[in-house]
Amino acid sequence: MIRVLLADDQVLVRAGFRALLDAQPDLEVVGEADDGEQAVALAAELRPDVVLMDIRMPRLDGLAATRRIGEDAALHGVRVVVLTTFELDEYVFEALRAGAAGFLVKDTEPAELLRAVRVAAAGDALLSPGVTRRLIGEFAARSKAPAEGGPAVLAALTDREREVLALVGLGLSNEDIARRLVVSPLTAKTHVSRAMVKLGARDRAQLVVLAYESGLVRPGWLG
């Protein structure tokens, strides 16, 4: 059973999400928070598998709440998926830096929301091609410039692992990477896993952040 914490200050939004999630045989809403401080406290108390976190929250915004959860070693297994209204929120890429496993627009289709929860709970990042890739590109364009010494950060990677990291940064799944490089999905997954270990990345989302911040991938490369 995948345990989910809902963090949103809108009662109707939480009610809609709860009805959708609780109707699934493998999903259970274990708590609700209407501000960021409560979200962090409930995450520590309930240890959910996934937190659906609105980025705009009272008392403590979703970005800061996500960072607190991500920095708490005791909550290492808690995955945060940030919810955003794309036209208004400008901090989603910062949320990935803070440790979010991914993000969704609030008007996403129900089936996509359910998939997102399951993907995040499995330890993967909700960073698929298509609309999510465009979102990454939008927020990456507003992010800080590549860090000084960026290439040195990647020194531990093999050439193939750098190539794979760049493709992860473009939003490709393991299956997409396998097709691009003409290797098996298992081989692609192995390269991604090794890159995560070498770079100390918590999850796939942080690989995307590193790909941008090291300069390996630049905004505008997203097709």
N, C-alpha and C positions, 0 to 999 in steps of 0.2 A: 504494500500500500504506500503510495506517494503522499506525504503529508505537506499541506500547503498553508502558508500564512498570507493573508490578504492585508495589504497596507495601502489604504486610500482614504482620503478624508470625505469622500462622497458615499453616503450610505447606500444610495441606489446602485452605484457602480459595484460596491462590495456585494450587495444582494444578488446582482446579476451574475457576477463571477461565482459566488457560492452555489447558486442554483445549477450553473453549468458544470462546475467541478464535482459537486457532490452527487451528480447524476451518473458519474462514471464509476465503474466497479473498482478501478485501481487508484482513484484519487479521493482525498479527504481533506476538507478545510478544517484545520485544527485551531484557528484563531483569526481575529480581525483587529487591526490597529487603525486608528484614525489620525495619528500623527507620527512623525519620525522617531521621537523618543520612545513611544510605546512600541513601535515596530522593533527597535533594537532590543528593548526589554523582553518582548514576547519571543523574539528569535532566540535569546539566551535561555528563556524558561522552557519553551516548547521544543526547541531544536527541530524545526521543520526541515524537510528536504529542499523546499523551494519557497522563496518569498516573492510574491508579486508586488513590486514596490512602485508606487506612483512617484514620479520625480519631483512633483510639487506638493510638498506636505507641510503642514503647520508645525511650529515649535522647532523641528529639525527637518530640513529638507531631505528628499530621497537620496540625493547624492551623498550628503554627509552620513546619513543612516547606512547607506550601502558601504561606505568606507569603514565605518565602525564595525560592521559585521565582518567585512573582509579582513580587517586587521586583528580580529579576535581569534587566536589560535584554537580556542575551544569550539568555534563555530566554523571550522574549516570545511565541514561537509555541507554547510548551508549555502545553497545557490540562490542568488538574487537575479530576478529578471525585472528590468526597469520598464515601467509603462510610461509612455509619452504621447503627447499630442504633437506630432512632428512639426507643424507650422509654428508652434509657440516655444517649445523647449529647445534650448541650445546647449545642453550640457550632457547629452547622451554619451559622447565620446569620453568625457570626463568620468562618467559613471563606469565605463569599461576600465579606465585606469584605476578607479576606486575598487574594482574587484567584481563588478557585475558580470554575470555569465552571458548576458545579452540584453536585448530590449525589443519591445513590441509597441506598435502604435495602438492606441486604445480602441480604435474602431476595427481592429483586426477581426477576421472571420473566426467564429467559435472553434472550428476545427483546427485553425492555426494556433489559437491560444492553448488548446489541449495538447497539441504537438509540442509547443514551446515548453510547457511544464514537464512533459515526459523527457524531452531532450535535455533540459537543464538538470533534471534529477539524475539522469544517466551520466552526468559529468561532462557533457558536451556543451558547446556554445551555440546559442541561437544566432548564428552569423551565416546565413545561407545566401546564395546568389539572389539576384532580382531586386526587389524593393529594399531588402535589408542592406544589400551592397550599396545601393544609392544613398541610403541613410548614412552608412559608414563614410562614404565619400564626402557627404555634406558636412558632417561633423569633423571629419579629419581636416577638411579645408579650413576649419576655424580653430584647429588645435595648434599647439605650439610648434615651432620649427624643429626639424630633426636635432636631436641632442648632440652636444659636442662629444666627439669620440665615438659616434654611433657605430662606425664599422668595427671598432674594437670590441663592442658588445657582442658582435656576431663572430668573433674570431674562433670561438670554440666549435662552430658549426662546420660541417663538410660542405662542399659546393652543392651537393644534392639537397642537403638540409636547408641551405639558404634558398635554393630554388623553391622548395616546398614551403618554407616560411613566407616567401613572397606571394605564393598562390593562396595560402591561408589568409594573408592580409588582403587579398582581393575578394575574399568572401567565398572561396571555393570549398566544397565539402571534400571528404576523403575520396568519394567516388569520382567527383569532378577532377581532382588532382590525379587520380589513377588513370583516367582517360587521357588527360593532358600529357602525362609523362609516359604513357603506355607501360604501366606497371599494374600490379594487382592492388585492390583496395587495402588488403592487409599490409602490403609493403608501404603504401602511402601512409597508413595509420601508424606504422612503425617509425617512419621518418618524422611524422608530426610529434609522436610521443618522445622521441629522442631529443628533438628541438626543445620541447617543453622542459625536459629534465635539465638539459645543458644551460638553458636560459633562466631556469628557476621560475618559470611561468606557472601560475596556479591552474590555469585552464586555457582553452583555445582562444577565448576572448583576449586574454593578456598577450597571446602571441600576435594578435592583430595590432594591439597597441605597440608592441615592440617593433613590428614590421614598419609601422609609420614613424615611430620616434627615432629609429635608427637610420631612417632615410632609405631603407630597402624598398619601400613602396611609397609613392608620393600621391597626394590628391590629384585627380585628373587622369589617373591611369585606369580608372574604373569605367568599363564600357557597359 
